[in-house]
């Protein structure tokens, strides 16, 4: 539609849709929708969202006619023998696809059109024929009008053959499949239509050949492609994705009970050869993509790469297909092969040899050993009507009856994905996945800034990797038996660290945390973490650890600590998954470094503070997980982790304080911290006022003391002088008050403040000489400590109050319910045995360096002293209703964002699965993955220069992180 007059004519035709009611179906007006537009931009720019809504709400009969006419024209073009030709051109076919792509989302968004949609798309069509002599040409015309070929129909009925006349003595109603089913089958045909999406040199009589687009899984013979074919595939896949997008317009509350009929038909009732050809084509096209191209710097600035859009759509359609589960099977989803009792298969054979059939019965646990997908090539002559599909072995039931799937399988795409078994296929998949996922990391770590093309489909590729880990157990085994799982670990940590502070990327960070927990439940992963991380220097500077010389386990622990300690609680919902990752691998870790050992103990100290323990109902679980990790290291890898043991011994007071924790002590400690912080704030304000006054009066400025910030982790920190000269009396008085407060509120246990000879150590409760001089007459430091003890023991002084933002109020019953179950026994025995020995060793004259202490800890044995080790317990990530809805909303949120960057397929529609917030950001290019939390709301944000973009809201009620129903359950 290059001419302005043509665009104006088409625009006027759009106005007529809602201005004139009941436009006849025989009017030539309808032909302009497939004749006038010349590009997808013409359709999406000239048919506005408000135009479609006005037609839908005020002239629905015209909308129905438009849909039926466009679908009918699409069927006729594909069935035409002279396609492509001027009368039945490729442009007309593409325009039909574009019009449907534009209209369907606005049908889905309206709840009032549910019955109308059911009637138009999913009601079988019954056509009554008059009782008269009908020629074969007329019957053939009727057949073609509904998309049927002469001869045998899809429903099994026999149509009239050519040159045959039948005298109908009475009316014979003919029933045709619903229009939605026939439309979906036609779209699948378009993806494999010779001269449209595949080369013409493999054409057959039907021109529809279910061959695999790219070499890789299932095929080693390239069929070739062109830029035009790739663009046609992109348009067709976009329409297929739109038809499957019904879930985007379902509220999260009803998502689990509803499903898309298009999606259900595609995964359950599609013929086997179509399923396999589509599955392998989508996989190979996505995985073979190389964003670097020829490797020339800045090549993407000069040349555009439309193949990235095709790859993104392949990933999105594939993920939608793999994510589908029947409503009754959406919880605790796992590999489909686990539920299959037995099936019949053909052996994997060389393509040059004859096929031999073999039968193997598989038990529930061993069904994954029966391969289905092989790598025999797809020859160009295979068509849809043939039951035999190369590269995939056949099953006993006929595919035309859809009986090739076991009864317990609810998704053919998941089923065949679980049957991929060859190591070379897994290597092909992993090479492609790593190539895509490492692209952002490599693009940020080049000598020439911006010289590498930053792709935008890495979130979808990460989702695909997770789906493969979930569905195919042999793929997971392949990763764990090779070092490729360590590559996945580094990628997950990179994406989590890179986006930890970006609210719009919290969905990507959440997915990384869940994937870490998934792979940490495997023993081989924990063992491989002990390998030295030699490639650390090649990481981007923002995730690189200075002077790092350690193992993958050290890097993982330090990275997890950074995710928790540097995000100020924004990732609080992910703490369980991150901590459980460490706990799951703790029985297998060896030779942890000083830094990682210290970080582990610091995590324990942070989680065991009263302010954190009492703020949320489920926070005590994190302390239990960390203690369990320490127990595993002590009981299974004691001699190989002296740094961990030494760090535990050095912080023995924290473990002992936790063992004696009570609600009264915790509340008093919280009050003390609040008082210290308030004093700090007051003093800071006073200093600020003093500085202003000094500046205004232009007096010589004195050396003013600044205060160190109060740390919630180290609660014994007191204010110290940064400049010993010029300290004013106000600062001295404040320090003395804090010393007195520390004495009365922090010296409640004698084991932490007394040495072996009974003398008081200079610990947290120690008073300086000046502070002791300010005590009341006749009162000693010991009296103050006793007074503090009696104050703590009196439960009437402080009533429980809410500490955290959630409003949770801790009670004595709640504390007693979990405190007695903390796994402290082994550690207390360890400390009681080692602390006196280490103190004695440190106090001896022969002690010179801490290396002697480490040597002592390596040589010491606690056999017969420690309790017997508990069985190794790993907690896997299991899908719950909330997590299923969350992942689906995350996926569809990414589909929405990807569509908004090109054409704006879903822009302006009323999405219900997540919230959309429109913002404008200039001079900033980002490509974030939006967060969709719990399926009810989401966080979506992608910025492009000078355009309206999508951002997101954060949900207040997060169903993923619930202290009452965590998403992880223990399993041996």
N, C-alpha and C positions, 0 to 999 in steps of 0.2 A: 504494500500500500504506500508506494513512494509518493504519489501525487497528492497534493493537498485536497483536491476535489474528491478523490477516492476516500480519503479519511473523513472528510465532511459528510459524504454520502453514508458511510458506514456508521458514523456517529448519529446521524438522523435516524438510521434504521434501528439503532439501539433505543432511541427515544420512543419510537413507535411501539416497542414491546410493551411499555407500561401506559402509553397514552391511548392506545386502541385496544379494545377488548375483543377476544374471540377471532383472532386472525385466522383465516382458513388454512388448513394444512396444505392445500393445493396451490396456495399463492406462491408466486415466484420470489416473493420477499425473502423467504427463508434461505435461498441459495446464496445470499450475500455473506452469510456467516462463514462459508467455506471458500468463497470466491474472492472476496475483497482483501482480507488481511494478507500481508506478505511476511510477517514475522510474529513471534510470540509477544514481542513488545507492543505491537499494534493491538492485539487482543486484550492484553492486560492493562494497557493505558486508555483505550477507548471504551472498554466495558468496565465501568467503575463499580465499586462495592455498593454504593447507594443505588445505582441503576438496577443491579441484580436484586436487591432487597425490595425495591418498589415493584418490580415484576413479580417477585415471589409473594408479596403480601397483598397486592391489589390486582394482579392479572395472572393468577396462577395457571390458568388454562394456556396462556401463551408460553409460560415457562415449560409446561409439560410438552407442548407441541415442539418447542425448540429442542428439547432433549431428545424426543423421539425422532425428529427429522435429522438431527446431527448423527445419532447412532445409526439410523437407517442408511444415511449417506456413507458413513464409515464402513458399514457392512458391504454396501454395493461396490465401493472402490476396491476393497480387498478381494471381493469375489470376481471382479471384472477380469476377463481373460486378457485384456489389452493393458492392464496396469503394469508399469506406469505409462500414461499417454496423456495428451492434452485434455481429453474428456475425463480422465480419471488420473489426475496427476498426484505426485507426492505432496505438493503444496496443499491441495485440497484435503488430503488425508491428515496432514499435520495440523491444518486449521480445525478439523473436527476434534482432534486430540486436544488442542489448545482451548477450544470453547468448553469442552467438558471439564478440563482441568480448572478453568476459571469459575465454573458454576457450582460444582459439587460441594466445595467447602461451605457455601452459603446455604445449601440444603441441609447439611449436617448440623449447622449451628442452631437451627430452629426446631424446638421440640414439637411445635404444632404440626410440622411436616412429617412426623414419624409415621402416621397412618398413610399419608399420601405417598411417602417413599416406599412403604411396604406394598402398597397397591401397584405402583408403577414398576418397581424393580424386582420385587420378590413374589409376585403372584403369577402362577403359571398362566400362560395365555391360551385361551380357547378360541379357535377360529371356526365358525360354522360355514360350510359350503352349501350352496344352493343345490337343490335336486334337479340338476340338468346335465346335459352332456358337456363335459369339460375337456378341452384339448390338453394335450401334454404341455404345450407351450404356456398355457395359462397357469397350470399347476406349477410348472417350473418357475414361473414368475412369482407366484406366491411363496414358494420355497425360498427363493433368493431374497425376498423382502424381509424374511425373518432370519436370514443368515444361514439357511440350510442348503446343502448340496443335493442335487437330484440323486435318487437312489436311496441308500440307507441313511436314516436320520440319526441324530445323537441319542434320541430316546428309544431307538430300536425299531421304530416303525418304518415301513417301506413306502417310499414316495413313488409317484408315477414316473415311469421311464419315458424317454422320448419316443415320439411317433406312436404312443399308446393312448387310446381313448377309452374312457370308462364312463359308463352310463350310471350316474348316481340316481338310484331310485328313491332315496330319502336323504335327509340332511345328515351329514357325517361330521360331527365336531372333531377338530384336530387340536390336540393339546401340545403346546410347545413349552420348553423350559422357561423359567423366569428370565426376564430381560437382563437382570443383573448377572446371572450366571453366564448367559451368552456374551454379554459385554466383557466380562472378565476373561473368558476363554479367547475372545477375539484379541484382547490386549496381549495375552500370552503368545498368540499366533504372530502378532506384529513384532514381538521381540525376536522372532526367528523367521521373518519373512524375507525371502530372497529378493534382492533389489531394493530393499528398504533398510534392513538392519544387518543383513549378511550378504556376502558377494553373490552375484548371479551365476557364477560358474559351478555352484553346487545346487542349482535349482532342479526340482523334480516336477512331476505333474501337478502337485498341489502347491508348490512354491513355499510351503512351510516345512522347514527342516530343523528338527531339534538337535542342533549341533552346539558344542561348547565354543564360546566366543574366543577364548584364549587358551593357550597351552598351560598345563599345570596338573591339577587334580582331575583325573578322568580323561585326559586327552594329551597326546604328545604330537599331534598334527595341527599346525596352525592353519586357520582358514582365511586369515587376512582380514583387514578392515581398512576403512578410509575415514577421513574426518567427517564426511557427510553421514556415513553410517553411524558413527559415534554420536553425532548430534541427534539423529533420529532415535537412537537408543535412549538418549537423555530425555527427550520429549516423552517417549512412551513410558519410561520408568517413572517420570514425574507424575503422569496420569495414574499409573498403578499405585504409587505412594499416596496420592490424594484419595483414591477409592478406599484405601486401607486406613485412612486417617480418622475414622469415626471415633476412635478412642479419645482423640484430642478434645472432643466436644462432649465427653462424659464427665460428670463431677466425680471427684475422688471417692466420695461416699458410696457411689453406686458402681464404681469401676469393676469391682470384683464379681458382681452379679450380672454384668452385661458384657456383650461381645459384639464384634463387627461381623456381619454376615459375609461380607466380601472376604475377610480374612479367614473365617472358618471354612468357607468353601475352598479357598485356595490351598490350605494346609491339609485338608481332609479328603477332598473329592477330586483333586487334580490327578490326572494319570501319572503313572510312575515315571515314564520317560520324560514327561514335561517337568516334573519335580526335579529329577536328577540333572537335566540339561540346564534348568534355571539356577539351581543351587551351585553347580560347578562354574557356570558362567559368571555369576555374581562374585563368587569367591576368587576365582582366578583373575578377573578384571581388577578387583580391588587390591589384591595382594601383589600383583605384578607391577603396579604403578610405581614409577621412580620419579619423585619430584625434582631430583637434581638434573635430570635430562642428560645433556652432554657434559655437565659440570662446569660450564662457562660462568664466571661471576656475573651477576646482575642480568642474566639472560631473561629472567621472568619480567624484567622491567620493559624490555623491548618486545618480547613475544608473549602473547597470551596463551594459556594452556587450557583449552576447554575440556580436556580429559579429566581434570581434577573434579569438575562438576559431575561428570559421569561416574567417577570413582566414589564420590560422596553419596550419590544416589544409590549406587550398588550396595554400599555399606548400609545405608539407612533401610532400604527394602529388605536386605538380608537380615538385619537386626530385628525388624518388625516381624518377619516370618519366624525367626528363631525364638523370639520372646513370647510368642503366643502359646498359651496353655488353656485348656478347657477350664471353666470356672471351678470345677471340682478338683482340679489337679494343680492349682496355682500355688499351693503352700508346700514348702519343703521340696521344691523342684530339684531334680538331680539328673543324672544321666539316664536317658530313656532306656538304655540297654539293661539297666538294673531290673526293670519290670518285665522283661520279655522272658517267657519260659522257654520257648524253643522256636526255631524257624528253619526253613529250608534255604540253602544257599548254593551258589556255584563257586568253585574254587577260583582263586586268583591265578590267572594263567598268562602266559606270554601271548601277545596279540597275533603272533605268526603261527601259533599252534592251534589245534582244534580244541573246542571247549569240551570239558569233561565235567560231569555233574557229580556232586558229592553232597551227602546229607550229614549234618552234625546236629545233635541235640545238645542244647546248652542249659545248664542250671541257671538259677537266678543270678548267682554271683559270677558265673563264668561266661555269661552270654556275650560279653564284649570280645571274646576270642573268635567270633564268627564274622569274618569280613564280608562286607557287602560291596563297598565301593572299591573298584580297582582302577588301574590306569590304562586299560586298553583304549585305543584311540577311537574317536567318533568319526566314522566315515561320512562323507557328505550326502550319502543317499538315504540315510535313515530319516523317516518321516514320523509324524505323530500317529498315523494310523497303524504303524507297525508296533507289535508288542515287544519286540526285542530292542533293547537299548544298549549300545556298546559302552564300554567302560564301567558298566554296572551290571552285576549279575541279577538274573531274574529270580522270582520267587514262584511258589507253586500256584498261588491264586492269580487269576487273570487281572491285569491292571485295569482293563475296561470296567470291571465290576468294583474297583477300588478295594478289593479284598487282599491286596498285597501287604497290608499293614497288620500287625498283630492287634488283637482287640484292645489291649491296654494302651496302645499308642494313640495319642491325640494330635500329633503333629508330624507329618511326613518329613518335613525339612529337619526337624530336630532328630528324628529317627535315623535318617541317612547321614547326618553330620556325625552322629555318634558312631557310625560304622567306618569312618575313615581310619585306616590302620597302618599304612605303610610308612616307614621311617622317612623315606624321601619326600613323601607328601607333607609330613610334619616339618621337615626341614624347609620345604618350600613355603609353608605357611609362616613359620617363625622368621625366616629371612625377610619376607615381605612385611610382616607385622613390625619387626624391629626397624626396618628401613623407614616406615612411616612414622613410628613413635619417636625415633631418635632425631627426626628432622628438626623439630623445634629446639632441641638441645644443641644440635650442631649449628643451627642458624644463629644461636646466641653465643657461640664460642668460636667465631672466625676472626681472622686478622683484619678482614675488610668488613666493616659493619654493614649489615643488610645485603651482603653479596649472595647469600643463599636464599632460595625461595621458601618463605614460611608457609607451610600448608595449613589448612583449617580443618582437615578431616581427622586429626589425631584423636579427638574424643570418641568418635565412632569406632576407630580402630581399637582403642582401648576397651570399649564395650565388647567388640568382637572377640578380643583376646579373653575377656572374662567369660563370655558365653562358651567359647571353646573349652576353657578349663572346667566349666560346669557340666557341659554336655558330654564331652568325649574324655573318658578316663585314660585312654591310651595316649592322648595328647598331653595330659597332665603328667603321666608317667614318663613320656619322652622328655619333657622339660626337666623333671626332677632327676632323671638319670644322666642328663648332660648338664653342661654349665650354662645353658641358655636361661635357666631359671634365675641365675644371678644377673643376667642382662635385664630380665623383667623386673627384678628387685630394684636395680638402679633407676630404671625408667619410672617406676612407681614413686620412689623417693624423690626423684627430680620434680615430677609434676606436683607432688604434694608440697615440697619446699618452695617451689617457684610460685605457687598460687595460694599459699597459706594465709596471706593477709588480704586477699581479694575476695570480697563478699560474693561477687558475681561468679567466682570460680569454686565456690564451696562444694558444689555438686561433684566436680572433678576430684577434689581432695577427698571427699567422702568415698567415692568409688575406689580411689587408690587405697584408702585405709581398709575397706572391706576386702579388696583383692589381696592385700598383705596378710590379713587374717586367714584368707582362704588357702594360700600357699604355705603359710606357717604351720598348718595342721599336719603337714607331711613330714615324716622323719628325715627323708633324704634332703629336704631343704635345710633343716637344722644342721645336718652334718656338713653340707656344702658351705655353710656360712663361715666355717673355720678356715676357708681358703684365703690366702693373702690377697688384698685388693691392690693389684699392681697398676691398674688403669685409673687410679684416683686423680692423677695429675691432668688427665684429659677432660675432666668435668668442667662445666662453666664455673666461673669464679663465685657466683652467688650461692652455689651449693657445695663448693669445695671447702674442706676443713684444713685450716693452716697446719703445716708440719704434721700431716697425717701419715702414719706408718702402721697400719693395722690390717685387720681382716674385714671381710664383708659384714661380719657380726658387729664389729666395732662401729663401722660406718652406719649400719642400720640403727643401733641403739642411740648413737649420738644424734642422728637425724630425727628419730622419734622424740627424743628429749627436746630438740629444737622446735618441733611441731607443737609440743605441749607447753614449753616454757616461754616461748616468744610470741604467742598469739593472744595472750591476755584473756583466755577463756573463750575466745570465739569458736574454737573447735572442741568445746566441752563435750558435745554429743559424740565425738569420735574418740574420746579417751579410752573407752572400753576396748574398741577394736585395736587401737594402737598398743595398749598395754598387753592385751591378750596375744598379740603377735610376739612380743618378747617372752611371755610366759610359755607359749607353745614350743618355742625353740630352746628354752633355757636348759632342758636336760642334756642338750647335745653341744653346748657352747664350751669352748676351751680357749685358754690363754687370752682372756679379755684384757684389754689394755688398761692403763691407769685412768685414762680419760673416760672410757666407757663405763668402767666400774664406778667411778665417782658419779657419773650421770645417773646410773641406776639407783644409787643410794640417795641422790638428791631428789629423784622422783618419789622415792618412799618418804623422805622428809616432807616434801610438799604435800603429798596426799594424806599424811598422818597428822597434819596440823589441825587443831580444833576448829579453826575457821573454815577449813575445807570439809572436814568430816561432817560437821553439823549443818552445813549449808544446803545440802541436797539429800534426799532420802536414799539414793543409791550410791553415794560417793564412797561408802565403806567398802564396796566391792572392789574398787581400784586398789585399795590398800591390801585386800586379800589376794588379788592377782599378783601384786608385786612381791608380797611375802611368799607366795607359792613359787615364784621364779627364784627367789633366794633359796628356798628349801630344795628346789631341784638342783641348783648349782652345788649346794652343800652336800647333798646326798649322792649325786651322781658324778660330779666333776670337781670334787674338793681340791685335790692335789694339783689340778691343772688350772686353777683360778685363784692364785694367791692374792692378786690385786683386789678381787671382789671380797675375799674373806677379810683382808686388811681394812678395806673401806667399811665393812660391817662392824668390825671391832672398834674402829675409831669413832663411830657414831653410835656406840652401844647405848648411850643415854636415851636416844630417841626410841629405840626398841623397848627399853625398860619403861619409859614414860607411857608408851602405847599400851603396855601390859597392865598398867595401873590406871588407865584412863577411866574417868567417870564423867557423867553429864555435868556435875557441879564444877569439876576442874576445868572442863572444856569451856563452859560458859564464862567462868572467871578469866580464863586466858583470853577469850575473845574480848571481854571488857577491857582487859589490860592493853591489848593491842589497839583497841579503839581509842583509849585514853592517850596512849603514846602518839598515835597519829594526830589526834586533836591538838596536843601540845606542840607537835611539829608544825601543824598548819598555823597555829597562833603565832609561834615564834617566827615563821616565815613571813607572815603578814607584818609583824612588828618590824622586822628587818627591812621589808620593802618600804614601809612608811618612813623609817629612819633614813634610808637612802634618798628618798624623795626630798625630805626636809633638808638634808645635807646638800643636795644638788641645788635646791632653790636658794638657800642662804649662801651658797658658794663657799662653804667651809671646807677645809682640807678633809678629805675622806679618810676615815680610819680603816684599819684592816678588819673587815667584817667577816665573821665566821659563817660559813654555809654548812648546812646539815646534810648528812647522807640520807638518802631515801630509806624509808622503812621497808624492810623486806618481809613478806609473808612467809617465806621459807625459813629464814634465820630469824627467829623471833627473839633471840637473845642479844641482838645488835643494840648497842647504846650509841648515843651521839658522841662523836669524838671531834677534837679540834683539828681543823685543817691548817690553822696557823696558830702556833703556840704563843705568839706574841700579839698583844692587843686583844686578848679575850676579855669581853666585858663581864660584869658581875651577873647580868641576866642569864648569859649562857652558862656560867658556872652554877647558878641556882637551878636552872633547868636540868643540867646533868646530875646534880645531887638528888633532885626529886625522882629522876628516872632510876638512879641507883637504889634509892629507898624503895621504890615501887617494885623493882626487880627482886629486891630482897624479900619483901613481904608476899609476893605473889608467885615467885618462881623457885623457891627453895623448899619445896614440900617433901622431897625425898632425900633421905640421908645418904643413899648409895651414890648419888651423883655429886655430892659436895664434900665427902670425907675421904681421906686417904686411909691407908691401912693402919697408920699409927694414931688415928683419931683426930689429927689436925684438920682444920677446915682448909680446903683448897681454895685457890683464887679462881672460883668459877663464876657462874652467872650471879650467884647470891653474894659475892664478896663485896664488902664495903671499903671504900678508900678511907684513909685516916681522917680526911676532912668531913666525909659523910658521917662517920661514926661520931665525930664531935658534935654534929647537929642533932643527934638522937636526944629524946627527952631524958631528963635526969633519972637515973635508976633503971633505964631500959637498955638492954644489950641487943646485939644483932641476933643472938639466939632467941631472945624473947620475941623479936619481930617475926622470926621464922615460925615460932610456935603459934603466934597470933595468926599468921597467915594460914597455918594448917587448920586451926580451929575454924577460921572463917570459911575455908574451902569445904570443910566437912559439914557445914551447916547448910542444908539444902533449902532452907526457908529464905535465905538472903536473896538469892536470885531465882526468879521464876523463868522457865524456858521461854525463849523469844525467837522470832524468825531472824535468821542470819543472812541467808541468801536472798536473791531476787525472786525466787519462786514462791516465797512465803511459807516454806516448810518450817514447822516448829518441832524440834526434837523433843523426845520424851525419854524417861528412864526405861520404860519397857522396850522402846525401840533400840536404845543403846545396848541393853542387855541381850536383845535378840541376836545381834551380830557380833558383839565384842567377845563373847565366849567361844565363838566359832572361828576366830581369826587363827590362822596356822602359825602361831608364835612359839609353840613348844620346842621345835627343833632348834630354832635360832636362840632361844633363851638358854637352852642347854649348851649350845656352842659358845655363847658369850660367857656363861659362867665358867667354862673350862678354859677359854683362851684369853679373856681379858686379864686375869691375874698374871698369867705367864708372859703375855706381851708387856704388861707394865713392869714386871720384874726384869724382863730382858732389856727394856728401854732404860731402866734405872741402874743397870749394872755398868761398871766402868769399861767393860769390854765392848759396849755398844758404840758403834761409830756411825753407821749409815742404816737407812731403812732396808737396804738390800739384805742385811742379815735377818731382819724380821721376815722378809719375804721367803728367804731360804728356810727359816724356821717353820713358817706356815706350810711350805711345800713338804717338809719332812715329817711334820706332826701327823699323828694318826688318831682318829676318834672312833675307831672300830670298837664296838661294845659300849660306847658312851652315848652316841646319838641313837635315837629310836630307829627302828628298821625303816628303810625308804618306802614311801608310798608308791603305788603304781603310777606310771606316767599318764597324765590326763591332758588331752588336747581338746580345745573348744573350737569347733568349726563354725563357720558362718552359715547359718540356716535362714532360708527365706521365710519371712512372715508376711502377713497381709500388708502391713505398712511398707515393708521393703519392696514387695512386688509392685505396689502402686508407685512407690518412689522411683524405682528404676524405669518403669514405663513412662512416667511423667518426665523423667530426665531425658529419656530417648526422644519423646515427642517434642520436648522443649528444644532439643538440639535440631530436630527436623524443622521446627518453626523458625529458628534462627537462621539456619542454612537457606531456607526458602526466602527469608526476608532480604538476604543479600543479593538474590537474583530473582527478578520478576515480582517478588513479594506474593508468593502463591497464597499464603495464609494471612497476609496483612489485612487488617480491618475486620477479621472474623472474630466472633465472640468465643474464644477458647475457654473451656471450663476446667480442664485438668490442671492448669496452673495459671497464675496471675501474670499479666503483662503490664509493664510500666514503660511508657515512652519517654525517653530523654534525648537530649541533644548534647553531644560532646564534640568540640571542634579541635582540630590540630592534634588528634590523638587516635591512633589506629590500634585497636585491640581485637582479639578474637577469642573471647572467653566462652567457656561452657557454662550455661546457666544452671542454676541449682533449682531443682523442683523437689520440694521436701514433702513427703507424705502424700503426694499426689493431689493435695488440696490447694497448695500454693507453691510457688517456685521463685527462684531467683534467676532471672534471665537478663543478660547484658552483653551486647556486642556493639561496638562503636565503629562507625566509618565516618570519614571526613564530611562535614556539612550535610549530613543526612539524618533523618529521624531513625532512632535506633531502639533496641529493646533492652530494658534492664529488668530488675526484678525486685520483689519484696521478700523479706525473710519471714517465714511462718513463726508465729509465736508458740503454737502448740505443736511440738515436734514428735510425731508418733514413732520415729525411728529410735530416739533415745528416751526410753521410758524406764525408770528405775523399777517399775513393777513388772514389766515384760521385756526383758532384754532380748536382742536378736540373736544371741548366742546361747547354745546349750552344750553342756559337757558330753563328751563321748570318749570312751576308752580307746 
